[in-house]
Amino acid sequence: MTVLPFSPPVADDGLEDTPLRSVSTAVAVLDCFASEAELGATKVAARLGIAKSTACRMLAALAAGGLLEKAGSGRYRLGLRLFEYGQLAVDRLLLREVAMPVLGELRETVRETVQLGVAVGTDVLYLERLETPGAGLRFRTDYHRNPAHSSSIGRVLAASDPSLVVAILERGLERRTPFTVVDPLRWRRTLVQTREQGYATCRDEYDQGWSSIAAPILTGAAGRRRAVAAVSVVGSTSRVLGPRKPALVQGVRRAAERISVALERASS
Protein backbone atom coordinates (compact mmCIF):
# COMPACT_ATOMS: atom_id res chain seq x y z
CA MET A 1 0.00 0.00 0.00
CA THR A 2 1.31 3.46 -0.90
CA VAL A 3 1.22 5.98 1.94
CA LEU A 4 1.01 9.57 0.78
CA PRO A 5 3.48 11.85 2.57
CA PHE A 6 2.13 14.35 5.05
CA SER A 7 3.55 17.87 4.89
CA PRO A 8 5.05 18.66 8.30
CA PRO A 9 3.99 21.86 10.04
CA VAL A 10 6.14 24.89 9.41
CA ALA A 11 6.74 28.03 11.38
CA ASP A 12 4.59 30.28 9.18
CA ASP A 13 1.57 27.95 8.91
CA GLY A 14 -0.52 30.38 10.97
CA LEU A 15 -1.20 27.80 13.69
CA GLU A 16 1.42 29.15 16.14
CA ASP A 17 1.41 27.21 19.46
CA THR A 18 -2.15 25.90 19.28
CA PRO A 19 -3.73 22.49 19.91
CA LEU A 20 -4.32 22.26 16.16
CA ARG A 21 -0.60 22.68 15.54
CA SER A 22 0.12 19.91 18.06
CA VAL A 23 -2.24 17.59 16.19
CA SER A 24 -0.59 18.53 12.91
CA THR A 25 2.83 17.77 14.38
CA ALA A 26 1.61 14.44 15.76
CA VAL A 27 0.35 13.38 12.33
CA ALA A 28 3.67 14.38 10.79
CA VAL A 29 5.54 12.33 13.42
CA LEU A 30 3.42 9.26 12.70
CA ASP A 31 3.98 9.74 8.99
CA CYS A 32 7.74 9.37 9.55
CA PHE A 33 7.14 5.71 10.43
CA ALA A 34 5.56 4.97 7.05
CA SER A 35 9.01 4.58 5.49
CA GLU A 36 11.04 3.30 8.45
CA ALA A 37 10.02 0.76 11.08
CA GLU A 38 11.86 2.27 14.06
CA LEU A 39 12.93 5.84 14.73
CA GLY A 40 14.34 7.91 17.58
CA ALA A 41 13.81 11.55 18.51
CA THR A 42 16.98 12.76 16.76
CA LYS A 43 15.96 11.42 13.36
CA VAL A 44 12.33 12.54 13.73
CA ALA A 45 13.44 16.04 14.68
CA ALA A 46 15.78 16.21 11.68
CA ARG A 47 13.11 15.01 9.25
CA LEU A 48 10.49 17.47 10.44
CA GLY A 49 12.73 20.40 11.23
CA ILE A 50 11.59 20.61 14.84
CA ALA A 51 13.52 20.74 18.11
CA LYS A 52 14.65 17.41 19.52
CA SER A 53 12.89 18.24 22.80
CA THR A 54 9.63 18.69 20.87
CA ALA A 55 10.16 15.36 19.11
CA CYS A 56 10.84 13.66 22.45
CA ARG A 57 7.64 15.03 23.98
CA MET A 58 5.56 14.11 20.95
CA LEU A 59 6.95 10.56 20.76
CA ALA A 60 6.31 10.03 24.47
CA ALA A 61 2.75 11.36 24.19
CA LEU A 62 1.97 9.14 21.19
CA ALA A 63 3.41 6.14 23.03
CA ALA A 64 1.31 6.93 26.10
CA GLY A 65 -1.76 6.86 23.86
CA GLY A 66 -0.82 3.53 22.31
CA LEU A 67 -0.21 4.98 18.84
CA LEU A 68 3.51 4.23 19.20
CA GLU A 69 5.41 1.77 21.36
CA LYS A 70 8.97 1.78 22.67
CA ALA A 71 11.38 -0.41 20.74
CA GLY A 72 14.39 0.07 23.04
CA SER A 73 17.44 2.36 22.95
CA GLY A 74 15.25 5.46 22.70
CA ARG A 75 13.57 4.27 19.52
CA TYR A 76 9.88 3.85 18.77
CA ARG A 77 7.69 1.89 16.35
CA LEU A 78 4.00 2.03 15.39
CA GLY A 79 1.67 0.80 18.14
CA LEU A 80 -1.17 -1.69 18.07
CA ARG A 81 -3.81 0.99 18.54
CA LEU A 82 -3.12 2.26 15.03
CA PHE A 83 -3.78 -1.23 13.73
CA GLU A 84 -7.04 -1.31 15.69
CA TYR A 85 -8.10 2.06 14.24
CA GLY A 86 -7.20 0.89 10.76
CA GLN A 87 -9.21 -2.28 11.20
CA LEU A 88 -12.20 -0.27 12.41
CA ALA A 89 -11.98 1.93 9.32
CA VAL A 90 -11.84 -1.10 7.03
CA ASP A 91 -14.74 -2.77 8.84
CA ARG A 92 -16.89 0.33 8.58
CA LEU A 93 -16.12 0.80 4.89
CA LEU A 94 -17.12 -2.82 4.33
CA LEU A 95 -20.26 -2.30 6.39
CA ARG A 96 -21.32 0.69 4.28
CA GLU A 97 -20.56 -1.18 1.07
CA VAL A 98 -22.74 -4.18 1.90
CA ALA A 99 -25.47 -2.10 3.56
CA MET A 100 -26.10 0.51 0.86
CA PRO A 101 -28.18 -1.65 -1.53
CA VAL A 102 -30.34 -2.86 1.35
CA LEU A 103 -30.78 0.65 2.74
CA GLY A 104 -31.84 1.90 -0.67
CA GLU A 105 -34.46 -0.83 -0.98
CA LEU A 106 -35.71 -0.14 2.54
CA ARG A 107 -36.13 3.57 1.81
CA GLU A 108 -38.09 2.83 -1.36
CA THR A 109 -40.31 0.39 0.51
CA VAL A 110 -41.12 2.44 3.61
CA ARG A 111 -40.83 5.92 2.05
CA GLU A 112 -39.12 7.27 5.16
CA THR A 113 -35.57 8.32 5.98
CA VAL A 114 -33.31 5.35 6.78
CA GLN A 115 -30.02 5.38 8.69
CA LEU A 116 -27.00 3.17 9.37
CA GLY A 117 -25.22 3.83 12.66
CA VAL A 118 -22.44 2.55 14.92
CA ALA A 119 -21.37 3.35 18.47
CA VAL A 120 -18.49 5.79 18.93
CA GLY A 121 -17.82 6.32 22.60
CA THR A 122 -21.25 7.04 24.09
CA ASP A 123 -22.60 8.48 20.85
CA VAL A 124 -24.12 7.07 17.69
CA LEU A 125 -22.21 7.94 14.53
CA TYR A 126 -24.37 7.75 11.41
CA LEU A 127 -22.30 6.20 8.63
CA GLU A 128 -25.10 6.64 6.13
CA ARG A 129 -28.43 8.43 5.93
CA LEU A 130 -30.81 8.18 2.99
CA GLU A 131 -33.48 10.85 3.20
CA THR A 132 -36.84 10.57 1.49
CA PRO A 133 -38.00 13.62 -0.49
CA GLY A 134 -41.27 14.95 0.82
CA ALA A 135 -40.96 13.28 4.21
CA GLY A 136 -40.61 16.68 5.86
CA LEU A 137 -37.46 15.74 7.79
CA ARG A 138 -34.22 17.57 7.11
CA PHE A 139 -31.16 16.90 9.22
CA ARG A 140 -28.71 19.54 10.35
CA THR A 141 -25.03 18.81 9.89
CA ASP A 142 -24.60 18.06 13.62
CA TYR A 143 -27.07 15.20 13.32
CA HIS A 144 -24.29 12.94 12.04
CA ARG A 145 -23.53 12.13 15.68
CA ASN A 146 -26.04 11.96 18.53
CA PRO A 147 -26.05 10.78 22.16
CA ALA A 148 -26.78 7.05 22.19
CA HIS A 149 -29.26 7.13 25.07
CA SER A 150 -31.82 9.18 23.12
CA SER A 151 -31.55 7.22 19.87
CA SER A 152 -33.18 3.96 18.80
CA ILE A 153 -29.89 2.86 17.21
CA GLY A 154 -28.07 3.66 20.45
CA ARG A 155 -30.64 1.67 22.39
CA VAL A 156 -30.17 -1.37 20.13
CA LEU A 157 -26.38 -1.20 20.44
CA ALA A 158 -26.46 -0.72 24.22
CA ALA A 159 -28.84 -3.67 24.59
CA SER A 160 -26.07 -6.01 23.44
CA ASP A 161 -23.06 -4.27 25.00
CA PRO A 162 -22.88 -4.02 28.82
CA SER A 163 -19.75 -1.84 28.64
CA LEU A 164 -21.63 0.71 26.53
CA VAL A 165 -24.43 0.76 29.09
CA VAL A 166 -21.95 1.55 31.86
CA ALA A 167 -20.28 4.31 29.81
CA ILE A 168 -23.62 5.92 28.92
CA LEU A 169 -24.80 5.92 32.51
CA GLU A 170 -21.48 7.34 33.71
CA ARG A 171 -21.82 10.20 31.22
CA GLY A 172 -25.40 10.81 32.29
CA LEU A 173 -28.74 10.77 30.50
CA GLU A 174 -29.18 14.29 29.18
CA ARG A 175 -32.74 15.48 28.64
CA ARG A 176 -33.30 16.60 25.04
CA THR A 177 -37.09 16.85 25.12
CA PRO A 178 -39.81 16.33 27.74
CA PHE A 179 -40.00 12.73 26.51
CA THR A 180 -36.32 11.76 26.81
CA VAL A 181 -35.84 8.83 29.17
CA VAL A 182 -33.43 10.16 31.80
CA ASP A 183 -34.15 7.83 34.72
CA PRO A 184 -31.40 5.15 34.72
CA LEU A 185 -33.70 2.36 35.93
CA ARG A 186 -36.36 3.14 33.34
CA TRP A 187 -33.71 3.40 30.62
CA ARG A 188 -32.33 -0.01 31.58
CA ARG A 189 -35.84 -1.42 31.30
CA THR A 190 -36.04 -0.16 27.71
CA LEU A 191 -32.89 -2.20 26.97
CA VAL A 192 -34.48 -5.34 28.40
CA GLN A 193 -37.52 -4.76 26.20
CA THR A 194 -35.25 -4.19 23.20
CA ARG A 195 -33.47 -7.50 23.75
CA GLU A 196 -36.76 -9.34 24.15
CA GLN A 197 -38.46 -7.96 21.05
CA GLY A 198 -35.40 -7.65 18.79
CA TYR A 199 -35.82 -3.96 17.96
CA ALA A 200 -35.96 -0.56 19.67
CA THR A 201 -38.13 2.50 19.37
CA CYS A 202 -37.55 6.10 20.41
CA ARG A 203 -40.60 8.33 20.67
CA ASP A 204 -39.91 12.09 20.58
CA GLU A 205 -36.74 11.63 22.65
CA TYR A 206 -34.21 13.56 20.57
CA ASP A 207 -36.53 15.88 18.65
CA GLN A 208 -40.15 16.25 19.66
CA GLY A 209 -42.45 15.18 16.86
CA TRP A 210 -39.93 12.77 15.34
CA SER A 211 -39.45 9.12 16.25
CA SER A 212 -37.54 6.09 15.05
CA ILE A 213 -37.38 2.30 14.96
CA ALA A 214 -34.05 0.42 14.88
CA ALA A 215 -32.88 -3.18 14.56
CA PRO A 216 -29.39 -4.62 15.16
CA ILE A 217 -26.85 -5.80 12.60
CA LEU A 218 -25.37 -8.89 14.25
CA THR A 219 -22.10 -10.76 13.77
CA GLY A 220 -20.46 -13.69 15.52
CA ALA A 221 -21.15 -17.34 16.24
CA ALA A 222 -24.49 -18.55 17.53
CA GLY A 223 -24.84 -17.76 21.21
CA ARG A 224 -22.18 -15.05 21.04
CA ARG A 225 -23.68 -12.73 18.45
CA ARG A 226 -23.33 -9.03 19.08
CA ALA A 227 -24.62 -5.86 17.47
CA VAL A 228 -21.86 -4.11 15.52
CA ALA A 229 -24.22 -1.57 13.95
CA ALA A 230 -27.91 -0.93 13.47
CA VAL A 231 -30.45 0.21 10.88
CA SER A 232 -33.22 2.66 11.68
CA VAL A 233 -36.22 4.28 10.08
CA VAL A 234 -36.97 7.82 11.24
CA GLY A 235 -39.91 10.09 10.54
CA SER A 236 -42.79 11.93 12.13
CA THR A 237 -44.10 10.20 15.23
CA SER A 238 -47.58 9.84 13.78
CA ARG A 239 -46.22 8.00 10.73
CA VAL A 240 -43.51 5.88 12.32
CA LEU A 241 -45.27 4.82 15.52
CA GLY A 242 -48.83 4.99 14.22
CA PRO A 243 -50.77 2.37 12.23
CA ARG A 244 -47.73 1.70 10.00
CA LYS A 245 -45.53 0.65 12.91
CA PRO A 246 -45.86 -3.15 12.45
CA ALA A 247 -44.91 -2.91 8.78
CA LEU A 248 -41.99 -0.60 9.55
CA VAL A 249 -40.72 -2.90 12.31
CA GLN A 250 -40.85 -5.83 9.92
CA GLY A 251 -39.03 -3.86 7.21
CA VAL A 252 -36.28 -2.61 9.52
CA ARG A 253 -35.69 -6.04 11.07
CA ARG A 254 -35.58 -7.72 7.68
CA ALA A 255 -33.09 -5.13 6.38
CA ALA A 256 -30.86 -5.60 9.43
CA GLU A 257 -30.94 -9.38 8.98
CA ARG A 258 -29.99 -9.10 5.31
CA ILE A 259 -27.08 -6.80 6.10
CA SER A 260 -25.94 -9.15 8.88
CA VAL A 261 -25.83 -12.08 6.45
CA ALA A 262 -24.08 -10.04 3.74
CA LEU A 263 -21.51 -8.74 6.22
CA GLU A 264 -20.71 -12.24 7.47
CA ARG A 265 -20.23 -13.47 3.90
CA ALA A 266 -18.07 -10.51 2.91
CA SER A 267 -15.90 -10.91 6.02
CA SER A 268 -15.29 -14.65 5.59
Residue pairs with C-beta under 8 A, 6 or more apart in sequence:
3 31
3 34
3 35
5 31
5 34
6 27
6 28
6 31
7 28
8 24
8 25
8 28
8 31
8 47
8 48
8 49
8 50
9 15
9 21
9 24
9 25
9 28
9 48
10 49
13 21
13 24
15 21
15 24
22 58
25 48
25 50
25 54
25 58
26 58
26 61
26 62
28 48
29 44
29 48
29 55
29 58
29 59
29 62
30 62
30 67
30 68
30 78
30 82
32 39
32 43
32 44
32 47
32 48
33 39
33 68
33 76
33 77
33 78
36 43
37 77
37 78
38 71
38 75
38 76
38 77
39 75
39 76
39 77
40 73
40 74
40 75
40 76
41 52
41 55
41 56
41 59
41 74
42 52
42 55
44 50
44 55
44 58
44 59
45 51
45 52
45 54
45 55
48 55
59 68
59 76
62 68
62 76
62 79
63 69
63 70
63 76
63 79
65 81
66 79
66 80
66 81
67 78
67 79
67 81
67 82
68 76
68 77
68 78
68 79
69 76
69 77
69 78
69 79
69 80
70 76
71 77
91 228
92 118
92 127
94 263
94 266
94 267
95 116
95 118
95 127
95 217
95 228
95 229
95 259
95 263
96 116
96 127
96 128
97 266
98 259
98 262
98 263
98 266
99 116
99 127
99 128
99 217
99 229
99 231
99 259
99 262
99 263
100 128
102 231
102 255
102 258
102 259
102 262
103 114
103 116
103 128
103 130
103 231
103 255
104 130
105 255
106 114
106 231
106 233
106 251
106 252
106 255
107 113
107 114
107 130
107 132
109 251
110 233
110 244
110 247
110 248
110 251
111 132
111 135
112 132
112 135
112 233
112 234
112 235
112 239
112 240
112 248
113 129
113 130
113 131
113 132
113 135
113 137
113 139
113 233
113 234
113 235
114 129
114 130
114 231
114 232
114 233
114 234
114 255
115 126
115 128
115 129
115 130
115 153
115 212
115 231
115 232
115 233
115 234
116 126
116 127
116 128
116 129
116 229
116 230
116 231
117 124
117 125
117 126
117 127
117 151
117 153
117 154
117 157
117 214
117 229
117 230
117 232
118 124
118 125
118 127
118 157
118 228
118 229
118 230
119 125
119 148
119 154
119 157
119 158
119 161
119 164
120 145
121 167
122 147
122 148
122 149
122 164
122 167
122 168
122 171
123 145
123 146
123 147
123 148
123 154
124 145
124 146
124 147
124 148
124 151
124 153
124 154
124 157
125 144
125 145
126 143
126 144
126 145
126 146
126 153
127 229
129 139
129 144
131 137
131 138
131 139
132 235
135 235
135 236
136 235
136 236
137 210
137 234
137 235
137 236
146 154
146 206
147 154
147 174
147 176
147 206
148 154
148 155
148 157
148 158
148 164
148 168
149 155
149 158
149 168
149 173
149 174
149 180
149 181
149 187
150 173
150 174
150 176
150 180
150 181
150 202
150 205
150 206
151 202
151 205
151 206
151 212
151 214
151 232
152 200
152 201
152 202
152 212
152 213
152 214
152 230
152 232
152 234
153 200
153 212
153 214
153 230
153 231
153 232
154 168
155 190
155 191
155 194
155 200
155 202
155 214
156 194
156 199
156 200
156 214
156 215
156 216
156 227
156 230
157 164
157 216
157 227
157 229
157 230
158 164
158 165
158 168
158 191
159 191
159 192
159 194
159 195
159 200
159 216
159 227
160 195
160 216
160 218
160 225
160 226
160 227
161 226
161 227
165 188
165 191
169 184
169 187
173 180
173 181
173 182
173 183
173 184
173 187
174 180
174 182
175 182
176 205
176 206
176 207
177 204
177 205
177 206
177 207
177 208
178 204
178 208
179 203
179 204
179 205
179 208
180 205
180 206
181 187
181 190
181 205
190 200
194 200
198 215
198 216
198 253
199 213
199 214
199 215
199 249
199 252
199 253
200 213
200 214
200 215
201 211
201 212
201 213
201 214
201 241
202 211
202 212
202 214
203 211
203 237
203 241
204 210
204 211
204 237
205 211
209 236
209 237
210 234
210 235
210 236
210 237
211 234
211 235
211 236
211 237
211 240
211 241
212 232
212 233
212 234
212 235
212 240
213 232
213 233
213 240
213 241
213 245
213 248
213 249
213 252
214 230
214 231
214 232
214 233
214 252
215 230
215 231
215 232
215 249
215 252
215 253
215 255
215 256
215 257
216 227
216 229
216 230
216 256
216 260
217 227
217 228
217 229
217 230
217 231
217 256
217 259
217 260
217 263
218 225
218 226
218 227
218 228
218 256
218 260
219 225
219 226
219 228
219 260
219 263
219 264
219 267
220 226
228 263
229 259
230 256
231 252
231 255
231 256
231 259
232 252
233 240
233 248
233 251
233 252
234 240
240 248
